[in-house]
Each structure stands twice: as C-alpha cells, then as structure tokens.
C-alpha cells in the first residue's frame, strides 16, 4: 500500500509555505515586473477581463521565414558535426530527427543506446540536451524512405480521423487537442496506444513528426499543446520555461476550501514503492524536492458537500494539482492516488473517475499573437455538473489570480 501524507501534528512550515491559504488580494498587491521576454513596461495578456484572442497573422512578408530543413544525406561512414546556435538546448533524439528526416525512432534509440553516437567523446542519453559548439559523432545511419502523401493504411486513417476529432485549435505550426480521459500522452509499460504514438500518422513528406510540448496525466482530460514544426516546438517550450504559458484546470472536490481563494506553496518530491508512485510534501533541501505553487478559487458549491474549484498552476510538477488539493484537505473526486478520506461516500449518479479537466491554455504564438484554447467538460464531469446543478458558464474567479 502506498504511503499517504499525514495531516496530524503538521511540521513547521517554511516562509514559502506559510501563505498556503492566503487570499489573492494579499498576494496581488505587489507590483509585477515585466515577464521574461516582454517589452519593458509591458504586461502579457492576462486571463482576467476580456479573453486574449489570437491576433490575425501578419502579412506574409512580415512573418519570420520558416526554417529550411537540413538535407538528409545518407551517411556511409562516421561523421562529426558541430551543434549550431539553432540547435542549442535540443534533445539528442530531436537533433538526429531534424538532421536526418525519415530516420526511424527505433534506429535513433538503438544508436544512442549502443553508444555509437557520442557528444564530445562521451556517451549520452536520447533525452540529454545539446549545447552550441559541442561535437557530435554520428555513425553510419539507415534512413527510412518517406511515405508518399496519402499512403496511409486503414488503421492509420482511423488514427488520423481520431486526432482530427480531438482537435480544438490548429494552424500550420500548432495543434491543440482535447485529450480524452484514459488516453495516455506518452507510452509506458504495457501501453500500446497513446498520443505520441498516434502522432506518427501526421509525419510530413520529409519525415517530420509533430512534437509534444507538455504533458497531462492519463486520467486528466483537456487541452494538450502540440508543435507541428521544429520552429514552433522551440518557441513553445521556451514559453513554458519562462512561464509565459497560462493554464487553467477545473476540478470537483469534497467539502468547501477555506479561504475560498488562496495560494498553495510547498515542496514536492517523488516517492516510489513496488507498485505505485506518488508525490509527497517535502521540505526545502530534501533530495529530489522541487518548489511548487498553485492558485485555487472556489467557483460554485453544491450544498457545501462538493465544490467546483478552478486551479492555476504556476509551476508544472508531476501530479502537482492532485497532491496540492490533497495537502489542503480537499483531494480531487475520483483520484485513485490521492483521495484518502475515510468513510467518504460518492454521491449517487457520480462516476468514480478523476474529476480534473485541463480547461484552458493561453500561450504566445510562435509567429505573433496568442493561442487561446478551451476544452469542454468530459462526459463524466458533465454528468456530475448536471446532477449537482453546477453552471459551467459561470464566471471563473481564477482569472483574478496573480500571474506569478
């Protein structure tokens, strides 16, 4: 049985954690400086007030020219290449995929795993990131011939159709999917179908495949951002690193959080057992501990027994929202890892599934303007909203939460 977080006799909290339940106003009085990458004195689009909409694309002559793919030459002998400025901070597997379009995933993993590819003379992992100026030894490679456009099997056509049905926002650079609950983003033990694998059917004629920009849990539904080009992937991941991306989640929790609007600030660390992995509340300095910050706001209640809360993560730690809501005594309904309230009965008619939705994502577009996508309630949450009389069109007070 996995270890659960105890609440009795809580340990003294650090300065960062003492404001766990502090209302927004106490946090938002501080004057915010410009966001990284913003113009001096400027303020990025907020979730408050009018929704940020993507501006019409600039005229073609004003747009940054799309990057030209590097010609894929069949290496018949060992090559040594230098990482360019454009390739700085790129993962090793993405580097090979970009340099040699059409190179299969299995081939990339094999040459890296066997140590045939070296960076500055050292073995690396496929997920390691490169730095400008590094020397990369590339062994002879076997390129797969790109499939002709339209050469899709019946199964691939069904997968492509499924992706199109999930799409809630798309242009030449970016795709936003409404990921259904139960479908994993990436593969794992015994996983045969997941979003990353499904994106294989969207490879272009040069073998380039859309890339995941971030991840959400398997049982969480909602907005999932995908980069369709390497240019977009670089800009979007940079926006996540600089915290220019704003995400809003909706959840259903037992009881009524007090205060109704607050900030949760803790350190989280991974705790693994033989059959489970959870994130536990940790102390600053603990091995593997990372600081995590979440804003929450009560949207509507159902007889003070169940509450619809809106969540805005500032950081992006594993299971952050689930662990934070459990930490303040209001775990998310249907959460198999963190819901541990004894003798609590699920109200009749509600499904015992995770009630967590990646409701909205707002992020600067790589070519200007703003991407603003919203996902609808998944069927099991819509059923709960209907049974509890919750109005999904209500104003979401999380829009008044600070940006940091």
DRENLUM-648869 format. One record per residue (C-alpha): residue number from 1; chain; x, y, z. Coordinates in Angstrom, 1 decimal, padded with zeros to 4 digits, always signed. Last residue first. Example, Ala and Ser with C-alpha at 12.3 -4.5 7.8 and 13.67 -1.06 7.14 Angstrom:
2
DOLO     i   ch       c1       c2       c3
DOLO     2    A   +013.7   -001.1   +007.1
DOLO     1    A   +012.3   -004.5   +007.8
This chain:
404
DOLO     i   ch       c1       c2       c3
DOLO   404    A   +003.3   +034.5   -010.7
DOLO   403    A   +000.4   +035.7   -012.9
DOLO   402    A   -001.7   +036.8   -009.9
DOLO   401    A   -005.2   +035.3   -009.6
DOLO   400    A   -008.2   +037.4   -010.8
DOLO   399    A   -008.9   +034.9   -013.7
DOLO   398    A   -009.2   +032.2   -011.0
DOLO   397    A   -012.6   +033.8   -010.3
DOLO   396    A   -014.2   +031.8   -013.2
DOLO   395    A   -017.5   +033.5   -014.2
DOLO   394    A   -020.3   +030.9   -014.5
DOLO   393    A   -020.9   +029.2   -017.8
DOLO   392    A   -020.4   +025.7   -016.4
DOLO   391    A   -023.4   +026.1   -014.2
DOLO   390    A   -023.5   +023.4   -011.5
DOLO   389    A   -026.8   +021.7   -010.7
DOLO   388    A   -025.2   +018.8   -008.9
DOLO   387    A   -026.6   +016.2   -011.3
DOLO   386    A   -025.7   +018.3   -014.4
DOLO   385    A   -022.2   +019.1   -013.2
DOLO   384    A   -021.7   +015.4   -012.5
DOLO   383    A   -022.8   +014.3   -015.9
DOLO   382    A   -020.6   +017.0   -017.5
DOLO   381    A   -017.7   +015.6   -015.4
DOLO   380    A   -018.3   +012.0   -016.8
DOLO   379    A   -018.7   +013.3   -020.4
DOLO   378    A   -015.6   +015.5   -020.5
DOLO   377    A   -016.2   +019.2   -019.8
DOLO   376    A   -015.3   +021.3   -022.8
DOLO   375    A   -011.8   +022.4   -023.7
DOLO   374    A   -010.7   +026.0   -024.2
DOLO   373    A   -007.9   +027.3   -026.5
DOLO   372    A   -006.2   +030.7   -026.5
DOLO   371    A   -003.2   +030.9   -028.8
DOLO   370    A   -001.8   +034.5   -028.8
DOLO   369    A   -000.5   +036.8   -031.4
DOLO   368    A   +002.9   +036.5   -033.1
DOLO   367    A   +004.7   +033.8   -035.1
DOLO   366    A   +005.5   +031.4   -032.3
DOLO   365    A   +002.0   +032.1   -030.7
DOLO   364    A   +002.1   +033.3   -027.1
DOLO   363    A   +000.3   +031.0   -024.7
DOLO   362    A   -003.2   +030.7   -023.2
DOLO   361    A   -004.4   +027.2   -022.2
DOLO   360    A   -007.9   +026.3   -020.9
DOLO   359    A   -009.8   +023.6   -019.1
DOLO   358    A   -007.2   +020.9   -018.3
DOLO   357    A   -010.0   +019.0   -016.6
DOLO   356    A   -009.9   +017.0   -013.3
DOLO   355    A   -012.7   +014.9   -011.9
DOLO   354    A   -010.8   +011.6   -011.8
DOLO   353    A   -013.4   +008.8   -012.2
DOLO   352    A   -015.8   +007.3   -009.6
DOLO   351    A   -018.8   +008.3   -011.7
DOLO   350    A   -021.4   +010.4   -010.0
DOLO   349    A   -025.0   +009.2   -010.0
DOLO   348    A   -025.3   +008.7   -006.3
DOLO   347    A   -022.9   +010.8   -004.2
DOLO   346    A   -019.5   +009.1   -003.6
DOLO   345    A   -019.3   +008.0   +000.0
DOLO   344    A   -016.5   +009.1   +002.3
DOLO   343    A   -015.8   +006.5   +005.0
DOLO   342    A   -012.1   +007.5   +005.2
DOLO   341    A   -010.8   +010.4   +003.1
DOLO   340    A   -007.9   +009.1   +001.0
DOLO   339    A   -008.2   +010.6   -002.4
DOLO   338    A   -004.5   +011.0   -003.5
DOLO   337    A   -003.7   +008.0   -005.8
DOLO   336    A   -007.1   +006.8   -007.2
DOLO   335    A   -008.4   +010.4   -007.7
DOLO   334    A   -012.2   +010.1   -008.2
DOLO   333    A   -013.0   +013.4   -006.5
DOLO   332    A   -010.0   +015.6   -006.2
DOLO   331    A   -008.5   +015.8   -002.7
DOLO   330    A   -009.7   +018.6   -000.4
DOLO   329    A   -007.7   +018.5   +002.8
DOLO   328    A   -005.1   +021.2   +002.0
DOLO   327    A   -002.5   +018.6   +001.0
DOLO   326    A   -004.9   +016.6   -001.0
DOLO   325    A   -005.5   +019.6   -003.2
DOLO   324    A   -001.8   +020.1   -003.6
DOLO   323    A   -001.0   +016.5   -004.5
DOLO   322    A   -003.7   +016.5   -007.2
DOLO   321    A   -002.6   +019.9   -008.6
DOLO   320    A   +001.1   +019.0   -008.7
DOLO   319    A   +000.8   +015.4   -010.1
DOLO   318    A   +004.2   +015.9   -011.6
DOLO   317    A   +005.4   +019.5   -011.2
DOLO   316    A   +004.4   +022.3   -013.6
DOLO   315    A   +004.9   +025.6   -011.7
DOLO   314    A   +002.4   +028.5   -011.7
DOLO   313    A   -000.6   +026.1   -011.6
DOLO   312    A   -004.0   +027.8   -011.9
DOLO   311    A   -006.9   +025.8   -010.4
DOLO   310    A   -010.6   +026.4   -010.6
DOLO   309    A   -012.7   +024.7   -007.9
DOLO   308    A   -016.2   +023.1   -008.1
DOLO   307    A   -017.2   +022.2   -004.6
DOLO   306    A   -018.9   +019.2   -003.1
DOLO   305    A   -020.6   +018.9   +000.3
DOLO   304    A   -021.1   +022.6   +000.9
DOLO   303    A   -024.6   +022.2   -000.6
DOLO   302    A   -023.3   +022.0   -004.1
DOLO   301    A   -020.7   +024.7   -004.4
DOLO   300    A   -019.6   +027.1   -007.1
DOLO   299    A   -016.3   +028.7   -008.4
DOLO   298    A   -014.0   +028.3   -005.5
DOLO   297    A   -010.5   +029.6   -006.4
DOLO   296    A   -007.1   +028.0   -006.4
DOLO   295    A   -003.5   +029.2   -007.1
DOLO   294    A   -000.8   +026.6   -007.3
DOLO   293    A   +003.0   +026.8   -006.5
DOLO   292    A   +005.5   +024.0   -006.5
DOLO   291    A   +009.1   +024.0   -005.2
DOLO   290    A   +011.0   +020.9   -006.1
DOLO   289    A   +012.3   +018.2   -003.8
DOLO   288    A   +014.6   +015.5   -005.3
DOLO   287    A   +016.6   +015.1   -002.1
DOLO   286    A   +015.2   +017.3   +000.6
DOLO   285    A   +016.6   +020.8   +000.7
DOLO   284    A   +013.3   +022.5   +001.2
DOLO   283    A   +010.9   +020.1   +002.9
DOLO   282    A   +008.7   +017.6   +001.2
DOLO   281    A   +005.0   +017.0   +000.5
DOLO   280    A   +004.7   +013.7   -001.3
DOLO   279    A   +004.3   +012.9   -005.0
DOLO   278    A   +003.1   +009.4   -005.7
DOLO   277    A   +004.5   +006.3   -007.4
DOLO   276    A   +002.9   +002.9   -007.1
DOLO   275    A   +003.5   -000.9   -007.1
DOLO   274    A   +006.9   -001.5   -005.5
DOLO   273    A   +007.1   +001.9   -003.9
DOLO   272    A   +008.2   +005.3   -005.2
DOLO   271    A   +008.0   +008.7   -003.5
DOLO   270    A   +008.6   +011.7   -005.8
DOLO   269    A   +009.3   +015.0   -004.1
DOLO   268    A   +007.1   +018.1   -003.7
DOLO   267    A   +008.0   +021.4   -002.0
DOLO   266    A   +005.0   +023.6   -001.0
DOLO   265    A   +003.1   +026.7   -001.9
DOLO   264    A   -000.7   +026.7   -002.1
DOLO   263    A   -002.2   +030.1   -002.9
DOLO   262    A   -005.8   +031.0   -002.0
DOLO   261    A   -009.4   +031.8   -002.9
DOLO   260    A   -012.4   +030.5   -001.0
DOLO   259    A   -010.5   +030.7   +002.3
DOLO   258    A   -011.3   +028.0   +003.2
DOLO   257    A   -011.9   +025.0   +000.8
DOLO   256    A   -015.5   +023.7   +001.0
DOLO   255    A   -016.1   +020.0   +001.3
DOLO   254    A   -015.3   +017.3   -001.3
DOLO   253    A   -013.5   +018.3   -004.6
DOLO   252    A   -014.5   +018.7   -008.2
DOLO   251    A   -011.8   +020.1   -010.5
DOLO   250    A   -011.3   +022.6   -013.3
DOLO   249    A   -007.8   +023.5   -014.6
DOLO   248    A   -006.4   +026.7   -016.0
DOLO   247    A   -003.1   +027.1   -017.8
DOLO   246    A   -001.1   +030.2   -018.6
DOLO   245    A   +002.0   +030.0   -020.7
DOLO   244    A   +004.6   +032.7   -020.3
DOLO   243    A   +006.2   +030.7   -017.5
DOLO   242    A   +009.8   +031.3   -018.9
DOLO   241    A   +010.3   +027.5   -019.4
DOLO   240    A   +006.8   +027.1   -020.8
DOLO   239    A   +007.3   +029.9   -023.3
DOLO   238    A   +010.7   +028.3   -024.3
DOLO   237    A   +008.9   +025.1   -024.9
DOLO   236    A   +006.5   +027.0   -027.3
DOLO   235    A   +009.3   +028.7   -029.2
DOLO   234    A   +011.4   +025.6   -029.8
DOLO   233    A   +008.4   +023.5   -030.7
DOLO   232    A   +007.1   +026.1   -033.2
DOLO   231    A   +010.3   +026.1   -035.2
DOLO   230    A   +010.6   +022.4   -035.0
DOLO   229    A   +007.2   +022.2   -036.7
DOLO   228    A   +003.7   +020.8   -035.7
DOLO   227    A   +004.0   +021.7   -032.1
DOLO   226    A   +001.4   +020.0   -029.9
DOLO   225    A   -000.5   +021.5   -026.9
DOLO   224    A   -002.8   +019.3   -024.9
DOLO   223    A   -006.1   +020.9   -023.6
DOLO   222    A   -008.5   +018.6   -021.8
DOLO   221    A   -008.8   +015.3   -019.9
DOLO   220    A   -006.9   +014.1   -016.9
DOLO   219    A   -006.8   +010.3   -016.5
DOLO   218    A   -003.5   +009.9   -018.3
DOLO   217    A   -001.9   +012.9   -016.7
DOLO   216    A   -001.0   +015.9   -018.7
DOLO   215    A   +002.1   +016.6   -020.8
DOLO   214    A   +003.9   +019.5   -022.4
DOLO   213    A   +005.2   +020.5   -025.9
DOLO   212    A   +004.6   +017.1   -027.6
DOLO   211    A   +006.1   +017.1   -031.1
DOLO   210    A   +004.5   +016.8   -034.6
DOLO   209    A   +006.5   +014.4   -036.8
DOLO   208    A   +009.0   +015.4   -039.5
DOLO   207    A   +009.5   +012.6   -042.1
DOLO   206    A   +010.2   +014.9   -045.1
DOLO   205    A   +006.8   +014.1   -046.6
DOLO   204    A   +005.1   +015.1   -043.4
DOLO   203    A   +004.6   +012.8   -040.3
DOLO   202    A   +001.0   +013.1   -039.1
DOLO   201    A   +000.4   +009.3   -038.8
DOLO   200    A   +003.2   +009.2   -036.2
DOLO   199    A   +001.1   +011.5   -034.0
DOLO   198    A   -000.8   +008.4   -032.7
DOLO   197    A   +002.3   +007.1   -031.0
DOLO   196    A   +002.8   +010.4   -029.1
DOLO   195    A   -000.9   +010.4   -028.2
DOLO   194    A   -001.0   +006.9   -026.7
DOLO   193    A   -001.9   +003.4   -027.7
DOLO   192    A   +000.0   +000.2   -026.8
DOLO   191    A   +001.0   +000.9   -023.2
DOLO   190    A   +002.1   -002.3   -021.4
DOLO   189    A   +004.8   -000.4   -019.5
DOLO   188    A   +004.8   +003.2   -020.7
DOLO   187    A   +003.9   +005.3   -023.8
DOLO   186    A   +003.3   +009.0   -023.8
DOLO   185    A   +000.1   +011.2   -023.6
DOLO   184    A   -002.0   +008.5   -022.1
DOLO   183    A   -005.7   +008.1   -023.1
DOLO   182    A   -007.9   +007.4   -020.1
DOLO   181    A   -009.6   +010.9   -020.0
DOLO   180    A   -009.9   +012.3   -023.5
DOLO   179    A   -007.3   +014.7   -024.9
DOLO   178    A   -008.9   +017.9   -026.3
DOLO   177    A   -006.0   +018.6   -028.8
DOLO   176    A   -004.3   +021.8   -029.5
DOLO   175    A   -002.2   +021.9   -032.7
DOLO   174    A   +000.4   +024.5   -033.7
DOLO   173    A   +002.5   +025.5   -036.6
DOLO   172    A   +000.4   +025.4   -039.8
DOLO   171    A   -002.8   +026.2   -037.8
DOLO   170    A   -005.0   +024.3   -035.3
DOLO   169    A   -007.3   +024.6   -032.3
DOLO   168    A   -009.9   +022.2   -030.9
DOLO   167    A   -008.6   +019.0   -032.4
DOLO   166    A   -009.9   +015.8   -030.8
DOLO   165    A   -012.0   +014.8   -033.9
DOLO   164    A   -009.0   +015.4   -036.1
DOLO   163    A   -006.9   +013.1   -033.9
DOLO   162    A   -009.5   +010.4   -034.2
DOLO   161    A   -009.6   +010.8   -038.0
DOLO   160    A   -005.8   +010.5   -038.2
DOLO   159    A   -006.0   +007.3   -036.1
DOLO   158    A   -008.7   +005.9   -038.4
DOLO   157    A   -006.5   +006.7   -041.4
DOLO   156    A   -003.6   +005.0   -039.8
DOLO   155    A   -005.6   +001.8   -039.3
DOLO   154    A   -006.7   +001.8   -042.9
DOLO   153    A   -003.1   +002.2   -044.0
DOLO   152    A   -001.8   +005.6   -045.1
DOLO   151    A   -000.1   +006.3   -048.4
DOLO   150    A   -001.8   +009.6   -049.0
DOLO   149    A   +001.4   +011.6   -049.2
DOLO   148    A   +004.2   +009.2   -050.1
DOLO   147    A   +006.0   +007.6   -047.2
DOLO   146    A   +009.5   +008.8   -046.5
DOLO   145    A   +012.2   +006.2   -047.2
DOLO   144    A   +013.7   +005.0   -043.9
DOLO   143    A   +017.2   +006.2   -043.4
DOLO   142    A   +020.0   +003.9   -042.4
DOLO   141    A   +022.7   +005.6   -040.5
DOLO   140    A   +026.5   +005.4   -040.4
DOLO   139    A   +027.7   +006.7   -037.0
DOLO   138    A   +027.3   +010.3   -035.9
DOLO   137    A   +030.0   +011.8   -033.6
DOLO   136    A   +028.7   +015.1   -032.1
DOLO   135    A   +031.0   +018.0   -031.2
DOLO   134    A   +029.5   +020.6   -029.0
DOLO   133    A   +029.5   +024.3   -030.2
DOLO   132    A   +026.0   +025.1   -029.1
DOLO   131    A   +024.8   +022.9   -026.3
DOLO   130    A   +022.9   +019.6   -026.6
DOLO   129    A   +020.2   +018.2   -024.3
DOLO   128    A   +020.0   +014.7   -023.0
DOLO   127    A   +016.8   +012.8   -023.8
DOLO   126    A   +018.5   +010.3   -026.1
DOLO   125    A   +021.0   +009.5   -023.4
DOLO   124    A   +024.7   +010.3   -023.9
DOLO   123    A   +028.0   +008.5   -024.3
DOLO   122    A   +031.0   +010.8   -024.2
DOLO   121    A   +033.5   +011.9   -026.9
DOLO   120    A   +032.3   +015.5   -027.0
DOLO   119    A   +028.9   +014.0   -027.7
DOLO   118    A   +028.9   +010.4   -028.9
DOLO   117    A   +026.6   +008.4   -031.1
DOLO   116    A   +027.6   +004.7   -031.4
DOLO   115    A   +027.0   +004.3   -027.6
DOLO   114    A   +024.7   +001.3   -028.1
DOLO   113    A   +021.7   +003.1   -026.5
DOLO   112    A   +022.2   +006.2   -028.8
DOLO   111    A   +022.5   +004.1   -032.0
DOLO   110    A   +019.5   +002.0   -031.0
DOLO   109    A   +017.2   +004.9   -029.9
DOLO   108    A   +017.7   +006.6   -033.2
DOLO   107    A   +017.1   +003.4   -035.2
DOLO   106    A   +013.9   +002.7   -033.2
DOLO   105    A   +012.6   +006.3   -033.9
DOLO   104    A   +013.1   +005.9   -037.6
DOLO   103    A   +015.3   +008.3   -039.6
DOLO   102    A   +013.0   +009.9   -042.1
DOLO   101    A   +014.3   +013.4   -041.6
DOLO   100    A   +018.1   +013.3   -040.9
DOLO    99    A   +019.3   +016.5   -039.2
DOLO    98    A   +015.9   +017.2   -037.5
DOLO    97    A   +015.4   +013.6   -036.3
DOLO    96    A   +019.0   +013.4   -035.1
DOLO    95    A   +018.7   +016.6   -033.1
DOLO    94    A   +015.3   +015.6   -031.8
DOLO    93    A   +016.9   +012.4   -030.4
DOLO    92    A   +019.7   +014.3   -028.8
DOLO    91    A   +017.4   +016.9   -027.2
DOLO    90    A   +017.8   +020.5   -028.4
DOLO    89    A   +019.3   +023.0   -026.0
DOLO    88    A   +021.2   +024.8   -028.8
DOLO    87    A   +020.2   +023.5   -032.3
DOLO    86    A   +019.7   +027.0   -033.8
DOLO    85    A   +023.1   +028.0   -032.4
DOLO    84    A   +024.7   +025.1   -034.2
DOLO    83    A   +025.9   +021.8   -032.8
DOLO    82    A   +029.1   +020.7   -034.6
DOLO    81    A   +029.3   +017.6   -036.8
DOLO    80    A   +031.5   +014.5   -036.8
DOLO    79    A   +030.6   +011.9   -039.3
DOLO    78    A   +031.3   +008.1   -039.3
DOLO    77    A   +030.8   +006.5   -042.7
DOLO    76    A   +028.1   +005.9   -045.3
DOLO    75    A   +026.0   +008.8   -044.0
DOLO    74    A   +022.9   +009.1   -046.2
DOLO    73    A   +022.3   +012.8   -046.7
DOLO    72    A   +019.2   +014.3   -045.2
DOLO    71    A   +019.2   +018.0   -046.3
DOLO    70    A   +018.7   +020.2   -043.3
DOLO    69    A   +015.2   +021.5   -043.2
DOLO    68    A   +014.6   +025.1   -044.1
DOLO    67    A   +013.3   +027.1   -041.2
DOLO    66    A   +010.1   +029.1   -041.9
DOLO    65    A   +010.7   +032.7   -042.8
DOLO    64    A   +009.7   +035.0   -040.0
DOLO    63    A   +006.4   +036.7   -041.0
DOLO    62    A   +006.4   +040.3   -042.2
DOLO    61    A   +006.4   +039.4   -045.9
DOLO    60    A   +003.5   +037.1   -045.4
DOLO    59    A   +001.4   +039.7   -043.7
DOLO    58    A   +000.9   +039.2   -040.0
DOLO    57    A   -001.4   +036.5   -038.7
DOLO    56    A   -004.7   +037.7   -037.3
DOLO    55    A   -004.4   +038.3   -033.5
DOLO    54    A   -005.0   +035.3   -031.2
DOLO    53    A   -007.6   +036.2   -028.6
DOLO    52    A   -006.9   +037.1   -025.0
DOLO    51    A   -010.1   +036.7   -023.1
DOLO    50    A   -011.5   +040.0   -021.8
DOLO    49    A   -011.2   +040.5   -018.1
DOLO    48    A   -008.7   +038.4   -016.4
DOLO    47    A   -006.7   +035.6   -018.0
DOLO    46    A   -004.0   +038.1   -018.7
DOLO    45    A   -002.2   +039.0   -021.9
DOLO    44    A   +001.4   +040.0   -021.1
DOLO    43    A   +002.2   +043.4   -019.5
DOLO    42    A   +004.6   +045.9   -021.0
DOLO    41    A   +006.8   +048.3   -019.0
DOLO    40    A   +009.9   +046.9   -020.7
DOLO    39    A   +008.9   +044.6   -023.6
DOLO    38    A   +008.4   +041.0   -022.6
DOLO    37    A   +010.9   +038.1   -022.9
DOLO    36    A   +010.7   +037.4   -019.2
DOLO    35    A   +007.6   +038.9   -017.8
DOLO    34    A   +007.7   +042.6   -016.9
DOLO    33    A   +007.6   +043.5   -013.2
DOLO    32    A   +004.5   +042.9   -011.1
DOLO    31    A   +003.6   +045.4   -008.4
DOLO    30    A   +002.9   +043.6   -005.2
DOLO    29    A   -000.8   +043.9   -004.2
DOLO    28    A   -001.6   +040.6   -005.8
DOLO    27    A   -000.6   +038.3   -003.0
DOLO    26    A   -002.7   +039.7   -000.2
DOLO    25    A   -005.6   +040.2   -002.6
DOLO    24    A   -005.4   +036.5   -003.8
DOLO    23    A   -006.3   +035.1   -000.4
DOLO    22    A   -003.6   +033.3   +001.7
DOLO    21    A   -004.3   +029.6   +002.1
DOLO    20    A   -000.8   +028.3   +001.5
DOLO    19    A   +000.9   +031.5   +002.7
DOLO    18    A   +003.0   +029.8   +005.3
DOLO    17    A   +004.6   +027.5   +002.6
DOLO    16    A   +007.3   +029.9   +001.2
DOLO    15    A   +008.3   +031.0   +004.7
DOLO    14    A   +008.9   +027.4   +005.7
DOLO    13    A   +006.3   +025.4   +007.5
DOLO    12    A   +006.7   +023.8   +011.0
DOLO    11    A   +005.6   +020.2   +010.7
DOLO    10    A   +002.0   +019.3   +010.9
DOLO     9    A   +000.8   +017.5   +014.1
DOLO     8    A   -001.9   +015.5   +012.2
DOLO     7    A   -002.0   +015.8   +008.5
DOLO     6    A   -000.3   +012.7   +007.4
DOLO     5    A   +000.5   +012.1   +003.7
DOLO     4    A   -000.2   +008.6   +002.4
DOLO     3    A   +002.3   +005.8   +001.8
DOLO     2    A   +001.4   +003.4   -001.0
DOLO     1    A   +000.0   +000.0   +000.0
